[in-house]
Amino acid sequence: MNYFNICLQIYPPHAYFYIKYQGMKSGRNNSKIFTAIFIFLGAAGLILSSCQSNRWFQSESSLNAKIQTTWNKIKIDPHAATEQWKFSEGKVYRLKDTTEDIGNYSVSTTLSKAYLTITDFSVFPMDAMNAKWEILELEGGVLAIATDHDGSSGVKELEFSEK
């Protein structure tokens, strides 16, 4: 496909001749434009790949494999009940002191974010754990999740350490 065909697809024919005429008048060289675009894309790729915490293009299967273990909830209040969460094959088991609650979970991803959706917790309804949580961190034995319950409340964040 040549330059003329590309322009016909993007612009009507009368616009092509105007653009071509303006391009010849200004003396622009198309190869310089393509070279500049190539250099820009290469630099952007290098910068994105060198980030310390790369949250782009995460796969659901790798996140699901990482989360399937037992996690101890990090307590902010030292007098709060101890909690342990275990994720296994779509089920999440929440042990708060000696009471267990069982729910379901799923992991989903977008281009730049990962989500943990928890449903069917029923023993402690006031804790409001049934929600779509954004996975902030899941590596190095740390799990951090946050939700704002679809904008109906403030942000709630939970942090866990791997058992």
Summary of the structure (lengths in Angstrom):
residues: 163
radius of gyration: 25.6
end to end distance: 58.6
largest distance: 80.3
contacts: 377
relative contact order: 0.11
helix: 34%
strand: 34%
